[in-house]
Amino acid sequence: MQTPSDWIKVRRLLWDDDEYILLADTVYEKKPMRLARKITVQPKKQFCIGNSFSAGSTRRRDNIVRLHTWVIEHDEKMPITHQRDMWRLDDTPHTLRVFSGGKSIHTYIRLEEDVDSITWERIARDLLLIFPKADPKPLTNRISFSRLPFGVRSDGDQRTDQKVEATNSRIPLKTLTDWIARQDVIKERQCHRDREESSFRGTTRGENEGACQAWHELKTTSPEIARLYKKLIAHRVSAEQGRRNTELVALVTFAFDSVCEEVAMSFAELFYRLHANVFEDTLERHMKDARAHYNGMMRSYPERLSERERSFYDNRDEREQTFFRICRGLSLCECSEGRTLGIPQTYTGYRMGLDTQQVARLIEKFISAGILRRIQPGTRHHTDRNGNLIRGKAAVYEWILSHPAPSEP
């Protein structure tokens, strides 16, 4: 059980005594900010803002004067047990973790020093790239509310303590930026930027020239494949001497559940062409290995299925089997109960080399066969009254083959 001194320690961990901070009961409060050193008794509030304000502020927006804190929150996108396991094992430098009293852990990253707004926004974008399932609002909005350490969550008549589950220390800026730079998704982004810039400037020489040319050709001839590779594959594989086959196996294993065979082989070929200077084997040998592993995955895949799933899968043609694997894979990635998945028809078409009408027919066929159930209709792109584009949302489906088969009457 926390003591008054525990609150003081946590308050001083997040804010200096001379900072003006906002603690609130609701996310709509805009009351004048209070001087941190005057809050000596644990407040029975729900929310706080990690960054601090100018003295006498009565507005949140445009009155932040010190930027030093980010909050990572996964909320319903990841079960609470998974969140706790992740943070216990993860090496992300962070200052403290707070249980929201509901479905999430709020992880505070508080620097030793302040940063300017450009640096704060850049780090926020990097952290969102590293933690793609994190809630973007509290992470990228400097005035967004988060759960107050040792606060009290209020849901109607129910009160729940927002316990502090771990405390560390403030983080030096260099420690945080060095850790960010070591993450694969950040390294791949920088590598991609370097190639793109070199290609446009025409300053690449020797071995890098082939990689840039391969990427430029793909973006010109197959922009959809280029987009898929960048989104799905680039951060999953790395090119090192002696590891070509290991990385290729990882690529093909992921691609088997994610795209059709033709797209998977395009990924494998592009991986080789982008890193040909590192590999000793020929492209012909590389592609032979890719096809061999893909065929092995094809033979072993039914063993991963339940009896009901296998009975459906074995009786489908090649296109339907590909769609089956994609949908099943997406449903297994979903953390919420019910194994739901979104199926954006255009993007799924890119994965399978199909147009949206062909994907729509597959969806309806799987619904009729009792494999999928539509639980939320999609929406179309449209413009609002001011002419701004409002993007549509993909329909949401439930993968129902995991349910027991209905009993015979």
C-alpha positions in Angstrom: 0.0 0.0 0.0 1.4 3.4 -1.0 2.3 6.0 1.6 2.3 9.9 1.3 6.0 9.7 0.8 5.5 7.4 -2.2 3.4 10.1 -3.9 6.1 12.7 -3.3 8.7 10.4 -4.8 6.6 9.8 -7.9 5.6 13.4 -8.3 9.3 14.5 -8.1 10.2 11.8 -10.6 7.8 13.2 -13.2 7.9 16.9 -12.4 10.3 19.4 -10.9 9.0 21.5 -7.9 8.8 24.6 -10.0 6.7 23.1 -12.8 3.0 24.0 -13.2 1.1 20.9 -13.8 -2.5 19.9 -14.5 -4.3 17.1 -12.6 -7.9 16.5 -13.4 -11.0 14.5 -12.7 -12.2 14.5 -16.3 -10.5 15.0 -19.6 -12.4 18.2 -20.2 -11.0 20.2 -17.2 -9.0 23.4 -18.0 -8.6 24.8 -14.5 -5.5 26.8 -13.7 -2.4 24.7 -13.4 -0.9 24.2 -9.9 2.7 24.5 -8.8 4.0 21.0 -8.4 5.7 21.6 -5.0 2.4 22.6 -3.5 0.8 19.2 -4.2 2.1 17.4 -1.2 -0.9 15.2 -0.5 -1.8 12.4 -2.9 -4.7 13.8 -5.0 -7.8 11.8 -5.6 -7.7 12.6 -9.3 -7.8 10.4 -12.4 -5.7 12.2 -15.0 -2.6 14.2 -15.5 -0.5 15.7 -18.3 3.2 14.8 -18.3 4.5 18.0 -19.8 4.1 21.3 -17.9 2.5 24.6 -18.5 3.1 28.3 -18.1 2.1 29.9 -14.8 -1.5 30.9 -14.5 -2.6 29.0 -17.6 -6.3 28.3 -18.0 -6.0 26.7 -21.4 -4.2 23.5 -22.3 -3.5 24.2 -25.9 -0.5 26.4 -26.8 0.5 26.8 -23.1 3.0 24.0 -22.7 6.4 25.4 -21.8 8.4 22.3 -20.9 8.5 19.2 -23.1 10.1 16.1 -21.5 7.6 13.3 -21.3 5.9 10.7 -23.5 3.3 8.1 -22.5 2.9 4.8 -24.2 -0.5 3.2 -23.8 -1.8 0.1 -25.5 -5.4 0.0 -24.1 -7.7 -2.6 -25.7 -5.3 -3.4 -28.6 -3.3 -5.7 -26.3 -4.6 -7.7 -23.2 -3.4 -6.4 -19.9 -1.4 -9.7 -19.2 0.4 -9.3 -22.5 1.2 -5.6 -21.6 2.7 -6.6 -18.3 4.8 -9.4 -19.8 6.0 -7.1 -22.6 7.2 -4.3 -20.2 8.7 -6.8 -17.8 10.9 -8.3 -20.6 11.3 -5.2 -22.8 14.5 -3.1 -22.7 12.8 0.2 -23.6 14.2 2.9 -21.3 11.2 4.3 -19.2 10.6 6.1 -15.9 7.5 4.4 -14.4 4.5 2.3 -15.2 1.0 2.9 -14.0 -1.9 0.5 -14.0 -5.0 2.4 -15.3 -7.4 0.5 -13.1 -8.9 -0.9 -16.3 -7.4 -2.4 -19.4 -4.0 -0.7 -19.8 -0.6 0.1 -18.5 0.5 3.7 -19.0 4.3 3.8 -19.4 5.9 7.2 -18.8 9.2 8.2 -20.4 10.5 11.2 -18.6 13.8 12.8 -19.8 16.4 14.3 -17.5 16.4 17.4 -19.8 13.8 19.3 -21.7 13.6 19.2 -25.5 12.2 21.6 -28.2 8.9 20.8 -29.9 10.6 19.5 -33.1 12.6 17.0 -31.1 9.6 16.0 -29.0 7.5 15.3 -32.1 10.3 13.4 -33.9 10.7 11.1 -30.9 7.0 10.7 -30.6 6.8 9.5 -34.2 9.7 7.2 -33.7 8.1 5.6 -30.6 4.8 5.1 -32.5 6.7 3.4 -35.3 8.4 1.1 -32.8 5.1 0.5 -30.9 2.6 0.3 -33.7 -0.2 -1.0 -31.4 0.2 1.9 -29.0 -2.6 4.5 -28.8 -1.4 7.4 -31.0 -3.3 10.1 -29.1 -1.4 10.1 -25.8 1.9 9.3 -27.5 1.9 12.0 -30.1 -0.3 14.7 -28.5 1.7 16.7 -26.0 -1.5 17.9 -24.1 -3.2 14.5 -24.0 -4.3 13.2 -20.6 -2.9 10.0 -19.1 -3.6 8.1 -15.9 -2.3 9.8 -12.8 0.2 7.7 -10.8 -1.5 6.7 -7.5 -4.7 8.4 -8.7 -8.2 7.0 -8.4 -10.1 5.8 -11.4 -13.9 6.6 -11.2 -16.4 4.6 -13.2 -19.8 5.5 -11.8 -19.9 4.4 -8.2 -16.8 2.2 -8.6 -13.4 3.4 -7.5 -10.1 1.7 -8.5 -6.6 2.6 -7.5 -4.2 3.5 -10.3 -1.3 1.7 -8.9 2.4 2.4 -9.8 3.7 -1.0 -10.9 7.4 0.0 -11.5 9.6 3.0 -11.0 13.0 3.6 -12.5 14.6 7.0 -13.1 14.6 9.9 -15.5 16.2 9.1 -18.9 19.1 11.0 -20.5 18.1 12.2 -23.9 21.1 10.4 -25.5 20.2 7.1 -23.9 16.7 7.3 -25.4 17.8 8.4 -28.9 20.5 5.8 -29.0 18.0 3.1 -28.0 15.6 4.3 -30.7 18.4 4.3 -33.3 19.1 0.6 -32.6 15.6 -0.6 -33.3 15.2 -2.5 -36.6 12.2 -0.5 -37.9 14.2 2.7 -37.4 17.3 1.4 -39.0 15.3 0.2 -42.0 13.6 3.5 -42.3 16.9 5.3 -42.3 18.4 2.9 -44.8 15.4 3.4 -47.1 15.8 7.2 -46.8 19.5 7.0 -47.6 18.8 4.9 -50.7 16.0 7.2 -51.8 18.0 10.3 -51.4 21.0 8.8 -53.1 18.9 7.6 -56.0 17.4 11.1 -56.5 20.7 12.9 -56.2 22.4 10.4 -58.4 25.4 10.2 -56.0 25.4 6.4 -55.4 28.3 4.4 -56.6 29.4 0.8 -56.9 27.5 -1.7 -54.9 24.7 0.6 -53.6 23.8 1.6 -57.1 22.3 -1.8 -57.8 20.1 -1.7 -54.7 18.8 1.8 -55.5 18.1 0.8 -59.1 16.2 -2.3 -58.0 14.1 -0.3 -55.6 13.4 2.5 -58.1 12.4 -0.1 -60.8 10.0 -1.8 -58.5 8.4 1.5 -57.4 7.9 2.3 -61.1 6.7 -1.0 -62.4 4.9 -2.5 -59.3 4.2 0.3 -56.8 1.8 -2.0 -54.9 4.5 -4.6 -54.3 6.9 -1.9 -53.2 4.4 -0.6 -50.7 3.7 -4.1 -49.4 7.4 -4.9 -49.1 8.1 -1.7 -47.2 5.1 -2.2 -44.8 5.3 -6.0 -44.3 8.9 -7.1 -44.9 11.6 -4.4 -44.7 11.7 -4.3 -40.9 11.6 -8.1 -40.5 14.8 -9.0 -42.4 18.4 -7.9 -42.3 21.2 -8.6 -44.7 24.4 -10.0 -43.2 27.0 -12.3 -44.7 26.3 -15.9 -43.8 22.7 -15.3 -42.9 21.0 -15.2 -46.3 19.2 -18.5 -45.9 18.1 -17.7 -42.3 16.7 -14.4 -43.3 15.1 -15.9 -46.4 13.3 -18.5 -44.3 12.0 -15.8 -42.0 10.7 -13.8 -45.0 9.0 -16.7 -46.7 7.5 -18.0 -43.5 5.8 -14.7 -42.8 4.8 -14.2 -46.5 3.2 -17.6 -46.7 0.5 -16.5 -44.2 0.3 -12.9 -45.6 0.4 -12.9 -49.4 -0.1 -15.1 -52.5 2.8 -17.2 -53.8 3.6 -14.7 -56.7 3.9 -11.8 -54.3 5.9 -13.9 -51.8 8.4 -14.7 -54.6 8.6 -11.0 -55.6 9.5 -10.3 -51.9 12.2 -12.9 -52.0 13.7 -11.6 -55.3 13.6 -8.0 -54.1 15.3 -9.0 -50.8 18.2 -10.4 -52.9 18.4 -7.5 -55.3 18.5 -4.9 -52.5 21.4 -6.7 -50.8 23.1 -8.5 -53.7 26.5 -7.1 -52.6 26.3 -8.9 -49.3 25.3 -12.4 -50.5 27.7 -14.9 -52.1 25.0 -17.2 -53.6 23.5 -16.5 -57.0 20.0 -15.1 -57.5 19.0 -18.4 -59.1 20.1 -20.4 -56.0 18.3 -17.8 -53.8 15.0 -18.2 -55.6 15.3 -22.0 -55.7 15.7 -21.9 -51.9 12.7 -19.6 -51.6 10.4 -21.8 -53.6 11.6 -24.9 -51.8 10.8 -23.4 -48.4 7.4 -22.1 -49.7 6.5 -25.6 -51.0 7.5 -27.0 -47.6 5.2 -24.5 -45.9 2.4 -25.6 -48.2 2.8 -29.2 -47.3 3.0 -28.6 -43.5 0.4 -25.9 -43.2 -2.6 -28.3 -42.8 -0.9 -29.7 -39.6 -1.4 -26.3 -38.0 -5.1 -26.3 -38.4 -7.9 -27.5 -36.3 -10.0 -30.4 -37.7 -12.8 -28.1 -38.8 -10.4 -25.6 -40.4 -8.6 -28.4 -42.2 -11.8 -29.8 -43.6 -12.5 -26.4 -45.2 -8.9 -25.7 -46.3 -8.3 -29.1 -48.1 -11.3 -28.5 -50.3 -10.4 -25.0 -51.6 -8.6 -24.1 -54.8 -5.2 -22.2 -54.6 -6.7 -18.7 -54.6 -9.2 -19.6 -51.8 -6.5 -21.3 -49.8 -4.4 -18.1 -50.0 -7.3 -16.0 -48.8 -8.0 -18.6 -46.1 -4.4 -18.2 -44.8 -4.5 -14.4 -44.9 -7.7 -14.2 -43.0 -6.7 -16.8 -40.4 -3.4 -15.1 -39.9 -5.0 -11.7 -39.4 -7.5 -13.2 -36.9 -4.7 -14.8 -34.9 -3.0 -11.4 -34.7 -6.1 -9.8 -33.2 -5.7 -9.6 -29.4 -9.3 -9.1 -28.5 -11.7 -11.9 -27.9 -13.6 -13.4 -30.8 -10.8 -13.5 -33.3 -12.0 -10.6 -35.4 -10.2 -9.1 -38.4 -10.6 -6.2 -40.8 -10.4 -7.0 -44.5 -9.7 -3.8 -46.6 -10.5 -5.0 -50.1 -8.0 -2.8 -52.0 -5.1 -3.7 -49.7 -6.1 -7.4 -49.6 -6.2 -7.3 -53.4 -2.6 -6.1 -53.5 -1.6 -9.0 -51.2 -3.2 -11.5 -53.7 -2.8 -9.8 -57.0 -6.6 -9.4 -57.4 -9.0 -6.5 -57.9 -11.5 -5.4 -55.3 -14.4 -7.2 -57.0 -12.6 -10.5 -56.8 -11.8 -10.0 -53.2 -15.5 -9.1 -52.5 -16.6 -12.3 -54.1 -14.1 -14.3 -52.0 -15.5 -12.6 -48.8 -19.1 -13.5 -49.7 -18.1 -17.0 -50.6 -16.4 -17.5 -47.2 -19.4 -16.0 -45.4 -21.7 -18.5 -47.2 -19.4 -21.3 -46.4 -19.5 -20.5 -42.7 -15.9 -19.4 -42.4 -16.4 -15.7 -41.8 -19.2 -13.7 -40.2 -19.6 -9.9 -40.9 -20.0 -8.1 -37.6 -19.5 -4.5 -38.7 -20.0 -3.1 -42.2 -17.4 -1.0 -43.9 -17.7 2.6 -45.0 -16.8 4.3 -48.2 -14.5 7.3 -48.8 -16.4 10.5 -48.9 -16.0 14.2 -48.6 -17.4 16.3 -45.8 -19.3 19.6 -46.4 -15.9 21.5 -46.4 -14.6 19.3 -49.2 -12.2 17.3 -46.9 -11.6 13.7 -47.8 -12.9 11.3 -45.1 -11.4 7.9 -45.6 -13.6 4.9 -45.3 -13.1 2.0 -42.9 -12.8 -1.6 -43.7 -15.6 -4.0 -42.7 -14.9 -6.2 -39.6 -15.4 -9.9 -39.7 -15.2 -12.8 -37.2 -13.3 -15.9 -37.9 -15.8 -18.5 -36.8 -14.1 -21.8 -37.7 -12.5 -21.8 -34.2 -16.0 -22.2 -32.7 -17.4 -25.7 -32.2 -19.5 -27.0 -35.0 -23.2 -26.6 -34.4 -24.8 -29.8 -33.2 -27.1 -31.7 -35.5 -30.8 -31.3 -34.7 
